[in-house]
Amino acid sequence: MKHLIALALCLCPLAAAAQSTHGEYYDYLSKVRVNAAPDNYLYISVPGNFLVEHGCPYNSGNSTGPFWARSALPIENEVTKAHLQIAMASYLSRGRIFVQTSGCTDRNYPIFNALQLEQN
């Protein structure tokens, strides 16, 4: 039993390392979507799709990467509500945006945990 616990403790840091954090600048957000229950997550899209450097596999044979990124937390969360405001500002103004992701959904969409809007 002691060996099993030690093995489990050793594997936990490896699992966390597999979900690396990556950030990229994009010209603007081209789509903003909030799914209804039971999903309740915020989704964003950029022109030309997200870069494969976010670490999520290609979607449906698409060689440029996933077309959606999903919020880390449901829309009821205050952080996600703030992300929605930032996303809408980029969408409406076509403002440059930094998207930071960590991990992928079961549909291979990057999971974003930070958005930063910039003025030109």
ABEGO torsion letter per residue (X at the ends): XAAAAAAAAAAAAAAAAABBBBBBBBABBABBBBBBOAAGBBBBBBBGEBBAAAGBBBBGGBAAEBABBBBABBAABAAAAAAAAAAAAAAAAGBBBBBBBBEBBAAGBBBBABBBBBBX
